[in-house]
Amino acid sequence: MQVLLIGAGARENALAARLLESPGLGKLYWLPGNAALEGRVSKVRDIDPCDGPGIATWAQRQAIDLAVIGPEAPLLAGVSDCLEEVGVPCFGPSRAAARLEGSKAFAKDLLAQAGIPTAKYVKVSGAQEALEVLENWGAPVVIKADGLAAGKGVTVAMTQEEARKAAEELTGPAVIEEYLEGKELSFMVLAQGQEFVPLAPSRDHKRAGDGDTGPNTGGMGALAGFGLISQGLQQEIICKIIKPTLAAMAKLGTPYKGVLYAGLMLTAQGPKVLEFNVRFGDPETQAILQLWEDDLLEVLNTIARGGMPKGLLWSRDWAVSLVLASGGYPGSYETGYKIQGLEEALEYALVYQAGTKLTQGETVTAGGRVITLAAKGSLELAREKVYAAAAKIHFPGIHYRRDI
């Protein structure tokens, strides 16, 4: 099979590495890719990842059999719709279905109408209305920009002063939500209409600093494993959240296909939805893939063509992923630094590249999240492996959490 993978992060590096293991793979094209897998995949650098018509024309010319879309932006740009229109099966939801992630307001309204547990909320048109609402809303409170923000559009304001500051910085519509207490959980399923199979549960670490301090990021590391939640809780999540969400999307005339990611808070009153994502989580996927034993190409191709696997094969180990970031991330940071120790790190963990590029034959930093390391075993062993690997990698300003 000729396969096109869209995206440039560590998630896509991990997906590409697994697709390369499939006996059914002929050639893998990666658009735009990064510095990883040089010589093993064909990188497509002359098309914008959000140019649906351009990608569709190219895919037809290359006789692509399957397209897999990693990040949310191409999905919201309608790339999957463009590919399907020219007969290229695509793993990923339609533009209309991708609104679950693309608009916080759309997602919250759908949850409310379907009676799915979530935080109380108010929609606001911008900074001025947000400030007015916050006058009657205590702290802590959560302020979410309505559109895409690469995982960084959420402010958890612990004081009214923080809340006002976040409101003043809004540049468009937003959602103001009650603050929920509990443990977070990432619960992903592979969906086809109202059919689905769950992936291993995982937990992302979103804050930049140890002890869940500092600003929100795209994710600094993750745990994955079936020990995270009980079977009873998994069934509750499926019955109260996943099934009614997929039913609501079908009722709207936008049946869902691809990965549905429910970001949940496990509260004293039960699981509640914090957000939806319409793609594999990053860095959760880098951990989950260590436990997932199926032929990835076979599974994704089945769903892209309208089918659904009967079940998935899983290791009962734990897996850990750890993000190595540029100093200053998620704020301003410098790039172009040479990355040392990538080969040495492979002795301990799998190394997936994100914000990297090749400059004169050397791998250099080119983004905020630079590398994700991933390993499996017992929880203690998996952690030991990723931190041993992290100790081998060096570039100026390297930053990572010590408590994943």
C-alpha positions as CSV (number, residue, x, y, z in Angstrom):
1,M,0.0,0.0,0.0
2,Q,1.0,3.6,-0.7
3,V,0.3,5.6,2.5
4,L,0.4,9.3,3.1
5,L,0.9,10.5,6.7
6,I,0.2,14.2,7.5
7,G,1.9,16.0,10.4
8,A,5.3,16.9,11.7
9,G,5.4,16.0,15.4
10,A,6.6,13.2,17.7
11,R,3.1,11.6,17.4
12,E,3.6,11.3,13.6
13,N,7.1,10.0,14.1
14,A,5.7,7.3,16.3
15,L,2.9,6.5,13.9
16,A,5.3,6.4,11.0
17,A,7.7,4.1,12.8
18,R,4.8,1.7,13.5
19,L,3.5,1.9,9.9
20,L,6.9,1.0,8.6
21,E,6.7,-2.3,10.6
22,S,3.6,-3.4,8.6
23,P,4.1,-6.1,6.0
24,G,1.3,-4.4,3.9
25,L,3.2,-1.1,3.5
26,G,4.7,-0.4,0.1
27,K,5.8,3.2,0.5
28,L,5.2,5.8,3.2
29,Y,5.0,9.5,2.3
30,W,5.3,11.9,5.2
31,L,4.0,15.5,4.8
32,P,5.9,17.5,5.9
33,G,7.7,15.3,8.4
34,N,10.7,16.4,10.5
35,A,14.4,15.2,10.8
36,A,13.4,11.7,11.8
37,L,13.4,8.5,9.6
38,E,15.6,10.1,6.9
39,G,16.0,7.6,4.1
40,R,13.2,5.3,5.3
41,V,10.2,7.5,4.3
42,S,9.6,9.9,1.4
43,K,9.1,13.4,2.8
44,V,6.7,15.8,1.0
45,R,7.8,19.4,1.6
46,D,6.3,21.4,-1.2
47,I,2.6,21.2,-0.1
48,D,1.0,23.0,2.8
49,P,-0.5,20.4,5.3
50,C,-3.8,22.3,5.3
51,D,-4.1,22.6,1.5
52,G,-6.9,20.1,0.9
53,P,-7.2,20.5,-2.9
54,G,-3.5,20.4,-3.4
55,I,-3.0,17.3,-1.2
56,A,-5.9,15.6,-3.0
57,T,-4.5,16.3,-6.4
58,W,-1.0,15.1,-5.3
59,A,-2.5,11.9,-3.7
60,Q,-4.4,11.0,-6.8
61,R,-1.2,11.5,-8.9
62,Q,0.8,9.2,-6.5
63,A,-2.0,6.6,-6.3
64,I,-2.2,6.9,-2.5
65,D,-4.2,4.0,-1.0
66,L,-4.6,5.5,2.5
67,A,-4.2,8.9,4.1
68,V,-3.6,9.2,7.9
69,I,-4.0,12.7,9.4
70,G,-2.2,13.4,12.6
71,P,-2.8,17.0,13.8
72,E,-6.1,18.8,14.2
73,A,-5.4,21.8,11.8
74,P,-5.6,19.8,8.5
75,L,-8.8,18.1,9.8
76,L,-10.4,21.5,10.5
77,A,-9.2,22.7,7.1
78,G,-11.2,19.9,5.4
79,V,-8.2,17.9,4.1
80,S,-10.0,14.6,4.9
81,D,-13.1,15.8,2.9
82,C,-10.9,16.7,-0.1
83,L,-9.2,13.3,-0.1
84,E,-12.4,11.3,0.2
85,E,-14.0,13.4,-2.6
86,V,-11.3,12.1,-5.0
87,G,-11.6,8.5,-3.7
88,V,-8.6,8.4,-1.3
89,P,-9.7,6.6,1.9
90,C,-8.7,8.8,4.9
91,F,-8.3,8.0,8.6
92,G,-9.7,11.1,10.3
93,P,-13.0,12.9,10.7
94,S,-14.7,15.3,8.3
95,R,-14.3,19.0,8.7
96,A,-17.8,19.2,10.2
97,A,-17.1,16.5,12.7
98,A,-13.8,18.1,13.6
99,R,-15.7,21.0,15.1
100,L,-15.7,18.9,18.3
101,E,-12.2,20.1,18.8
102,G,-12.2,23.2,16.6
103,S,-14.9,25.0,18.7
104,K,-15.1,24.8,22.4
105,A,-18.6,26.4,22.2
106,F,-19.9,23.8,19.7
107,A,-18.6,20.9,21.9
108,K,-20.1,22.4,25.1
109,D,-23.4,22.9,23.5
110,L,-23.4,19.3,22.1
111,L,-22.6,18.0,25.6
112,A,-25.3,20.0,27.2
113,Q,-28.0,19.0,24.7
114,A,-27.0,15.3,24.9
115,G,-27.0,15.4,28.8
116,I,-23.3,14.3,28.9
117,P,-21.5,15.2,32.2
118,T,-19.3,18.4,31.8
119,A,-18.5,21.6,33.7
120,K,-21.0,24.4,33.9
121,Y,-20.2,27.0,31.4
122,V,-21.0,30.4,29.8
123,K,-20.1,31.4,26.2
124,V,-18.7,34.9,25.7
125,S,-18.0,36.8,22.5
126,G,-14.8,38.4,23.6
127,A,-12.7,40.1,26.3
128,Q,-15.3,42.7,27.4
129,E,-18.2,40.2,27.9
130,A,-15.8,37.8,29.6
131,L,-14.8,40.5,32.1
132,E,-18.5,41.2,32.8
133,V,-19.3,37.5,33.4
134,L,-16.3,37.1,35.7
135,E,-17.6,39.9,38.0
136,N,-20.2,37.4,39.2
137,W,-18.0,34.3,39.0
138,G,-15.5,33.5,41.7
139,A,-12.2,31.8,41.4
140,P,-10.9,29.3,40.6
141,V,-12.3,29.4,37.1
142,V,-11.3,28.1,33.7
143,I,-11.1,30.3,30.6
144,K,-10.9,28.6,27.2
145,A,-10.4,30.3,23.8
146,D,-13.0,29.0,21.4
147,G,-10.7,28.0,18.5
148,L,-7.5,25.9,18.1
149,A,-4.5,26.9,20.3
150,A,-2.2,23.9,20.1
151,G,-3.2,22.8,23.6
152,K,-2.3,26.2,25.1
153,G,-5.6,28.1,24.8
154,V,-6.8,27.2,28.3
155,T,-6.1,29.2,31.5
156,V,-6.9,27.7,34.9
157,A,-7.2,30.9,36.9
158,M,-6.8,30.2,40.7
159,T,-7.5,33.9,41.6
160,Q,-9.8,36.6,40.2
161,E,-6.8,38.6,39.2
162,E,-5.5,35.7,37.0
163,A,-9.0,35.3,35.6
164,R,-9.2,39.0,34.7
165,K,-5.8,38.9,33.1
166,A,-6.7,35.9,30.9
167,A,-10.0,37.5,29.9
168,E,-8.2,40.7,28.9
169,E,-5.9,38.7,26.6
170,L,-8.8,37.1,24.7
171,T,-8.9,38.1,21.0
172,G,-12.2,36.4,20.2
173,P,-15.0,34.1,21.4
174,A,-14.4,32.0,24.5
175,V,-16.0,29.7,27.1
176,I,-15.8,30.3,30.8
177,E,-16.2,27.2,32.9
178,E,-16.4,26.1,36.5
179,Y,-13.2,24.6,37.9
180,L,-13.4,20.9,38.3
181,E,-11.3,19.0,40.9
182,G,-10.0,15.5,40.4
183,K,-7.5,13.5,38.3
184,E,-7.4,14.0,34.6
185,L,-7.7,11.1,32.1
186,S,-7.3,10.8,28.4
187,F,-9.7,8.3,27.0
188,M,-9.5,7.6,23.2
189,V,-11.5,5.4,21.0
190,L,-11.3,4.4,17.3
191,A,-14.7,5.2,15.9
192,Q,-16.8,4.5,12.9
193,G,-20.3,6.1,13.2
194,Q,-21.6,4.7,16.4
195,E,-19.3,1.7,16.5
196,F,-16.0,2.0,18.4
197,V,-13.1,0.2,20.1
198,P,-11.3,1.8,23.1
199,L,-7.6,2.4,23.3
200,A,-5.5,2.0,26.4
201,P,-6.4,4.7,28.9
202,S,-3.7,7.4,29.5
203,R,-2.9,10.5,31.5
204,D,-1.3,13.6,30.0
205,H,0.8,16.0,32.1
206,K,-0.1,19.4,30.6
207,R,1.7,21.9,32.9
208,A,5.2,22.9,32.0
209,G,6.7,22.4,35.5
210,D,7.1,19.7,38.1
211,G,4.2,19.2,40.5
212,D,1.7,20.5,37.8
213,T,3.0,24.0,38.1
214,G,3.5,26.6,35.4
215,P,1.6,27.3,32.2
216,N,-0.4,24.8,30.1
217,T,1.5,23.2,27.2
218,G,0.7,20.8,24.4
219,G,1.7,18.0,26.9
220,M,5.0,17.2,28.7
221,G,4.6,13.5,29.1
222,A,2.1,10.7,29.6
223,L,1.4,7.4,31.4
224,A,-0.6,4.7,29.6
225,G,-1.9,1.4,31.0
226,F,-5.0,-0.5,32.0
227,G,-4.1,0.0,35.7
228,L,-5.0,3.7,35.4
229,I,-8.8,3.0,35.9
230,S,-11.0,0.2,36.9
231,Q,-13.1,-1.8,34.4
232,G,-16.2,-0.3,36.1
233,L,-15.0,3.3,35.5
234,Q,-14.2,2.4,31.9
235,Q,-17.7,1.2,31.4
236,E,-19.1,4.3,33.0
237,I,-17.0,6.5,30.6
238,I,-18.2,4.4,27.6
239,C,-21.9,4.5,28.6
240,K,-22.2,8.1,29.8
241,I,-19.7,9.9,27.5
242,I,-18.5,8.0,24.4
243,K,-21.8,6.3,23.3
244,P,-23.9,9.5,23.6
245,T,-21.3,11.7,22.0
246,L,-21.1,9.4,18.9
247,A,-24.9,9.2,18.8
248,A,-25.2,13.0,19.0
249,M,-22.7,13.5,16.1
250,A,-24.6,11.0,14.0
251,K,-27.9,12.7,14.8
252,L,-26.4,16.0,13.6
253,G,-25.7,14.3,10.2
254,T,-21.9,14.4,10.9
255,P,-21.1,10.8,11.8
256,Y,-17.6,10.4,13.3
257,K,-14.7,8.5,11.8
258,G,-11.2,8.3,13.3
259,V,-9.9,8.9,16.8
260,L,-12.3,10.5,19.3
261,Y,-10.3,11.7,22.3
262,A,-12.2,12.6,25.4
263,G,-10.2,14.7,27.9
264,L,-11.9,13.9,31.2
265,M,-11.8,15.0,34.8
266,L,-12.5,12.1,37.3
267,T,-14.5,14.1,39.9
268,A,-16.1,12.9,43.1
269,Q,-19.4,13.0,41.1
270,G,-18.0,10.8,38.3
271,P,-16.2,11.4,35.0
272,K,-16.8,14.8,33.3
273,V,-15.7,16.0,29.9
274,L,-13.1,18.8,29.9
275,E,-12.6,18.8,26.1
276,F,-12.7,16.7,23.0
277,N,-9.8,16.2,20.5
278,V,-10.4,14.8,17.1
279,R,-7.1,13.0,16.7
280,F,-4.5,10.9,18.5
281,G,-3.2,12.7,21.6
282,D,0.4,13.9,21.7
283,P,2.3,12.8,23.9
284,E,-0.2,10.0,24.9
285,T,0.0,8.2,21.6
286,Q,3.8,7.8,21.9
287,A,3.1,5.8,25.1
288,I,0.0,4.0,23.9
289,L,1.7,2.6,20.8
290,Q,4.2,0.8,23.1
291,L,1.2,-1.3,24.4
292,W,-0.8,-1.7,21.2
293,E,0.2,-4.9,19.5
294,D,-2.0,-4.9,16.3
295,D,-0.8,-4.2,12.8
296,L,-1.4,-0.4,12.9
297,L,-1.7,-0.1,9.1
298,E,-4.4,-2.8,8.9
299,V,-6.5,-1.2,11.7
300,L,-6.3,2.3,10.3
301,N,-7.0,1.1,6.8
302,T,-10.1,-0.9,7.9
303,I,-11.6,2.2,9.6
304,A,-10.7,4.5,6.7
305,R,-12.6,2.2,4.4
306,G,-15.8,2.1,6.5
307,G,-15.1,-1.0,8.6
308,M,-14.3,-1.6,12.3
309,P,-11.9,-4.1,13.9
310,K,-13.6,-6.6,16.2
311,G,-11.1,-5.8,19.0
312,L,-7.5,-4.8,19.6
313,L,-4.5,-6.6,21.1
314,W,-2.8,-5.1,24.1
315,S,0.1,-5.6,26.4
316,R,-0.7,-5.4,30.1
317,D,2.5,-3.4,30.8
318,W,2.7,0.3,31.6
319,A,4.2,2.8,29.1
320,V,5.6,6.2,29.8
321,S,6.4,9.1,27.4
322,L,8.5,12.1,28.3
323,V,8.8,15.3,26.3
324,L,12.1,17.2,26.0
325,A,11.4,20.8,25.2
326,S,13.2,24.0,24.3
327,G,14.0,26.3,27.2
328,G,11.1,28.9,27.5
329,Y,8.4,26.6,26.0
330,P,5.4,27.2,25.9
331,G,6.5,30.9,25.9
332,S,9.2,32.2,23.6
333,Y,12.3,30.0,22.9
334,E,15.3,29.8,20.6
335,T,15.9,27.2,18.0
336,G,18.7,26.0,15.8
337,Y,20.7,24.2,18.5
338,K,22.5,20.9,17.7
339,I,20.9,17.9,19.4
340,Q,23.4,15.4,20.8
341,G,23.0,11.9,22.2
342,L,20.1,10.7,20.1
343,E,21.8,7.4,19.3
344,E,22.9,6.9,22.9
345,A,19.4,7.4,24.1
346,L,18.1,4.5,22.0
347,E,19.8,2.1,24.3
348,Y,17.1,2.9,26.9
349,A,14.0,4.1,25.1
350,L,12.4,4.8,21.7
351,V,13.2,8.3,20.5
352,Y,10.6,10.2,18.5
353,Q,11.4,13.6,17.0
354,A,9.1,16.6,16.9
355,G,10.5,20.1,16.6
356,T,13.6,19.1,14.7
357,K,15.2,19.7,11.3
358,L,18.3,18.6,9.4
359,T,20.9,21.4,8.9
360,Q,24.1,20.4,7.1
361,G,23.6,16.8,8.1
362,E,23.0,17.6,11.8
363,T,19.8,17.4,13.7
364,V,18.9,20.7,15.3
365,T,16.0,22.1,17.4
366,A,13.2,23.7,15.4
367,G,10.3,23.9,17.8
368,G,9.0,24.0,21.4
369,R,8.5,20.3,22.0
370,V,11.7,18.8,20.5
371,I,11.8,15.0,21.4
372,T,9.5,12.5,23.0
373,L,11.0,9.4,24.6
374,A,8.9,6.3,25.2
375,A,9.4,3.0,27.0
376,K,7.3,0.2,28.5
377,G,7.6,-2.3,31.4
378,S,6.5,-2.0,35.0
379,L,5.6,1.6,35.8
380,E,8.9,1.9,37.7
381,L,11.0,0.4,34.9
382,A,9.3,2.4,32.1
383,R,10.0,5.6,34.1
384,E,13.6,4.6,34.7
385,K,14.1,3.9,31.0
386,V,12.8,7.3,29.7
387,Y,14.8,9.2,32.3
388,A,18.0,7.3,31.6
389,A,17.4,8.1,27.9
390,A,16.8,11.8,28.7
391,A,20.1,12.0,30.5
392,K,21.9,11.1,27.3
393,I,20.3,13.9,25.2
394,H,21.8,17.4,25.3
395,F,21.0,20.8,23.7
396,P,21.2,24.3,25.1
397,G,18.1,25.1,27.3
398,I,16.8,21.5,27.3
399,H,13.8,21.3,29.7
400,Y,11.7,18.4,30.8
401,R,9.6,17.4,33.8
402,R,11.2,15.1,36.4
403,D,7.9,13.7,37.7
404,I,6.0,12.0,34.9
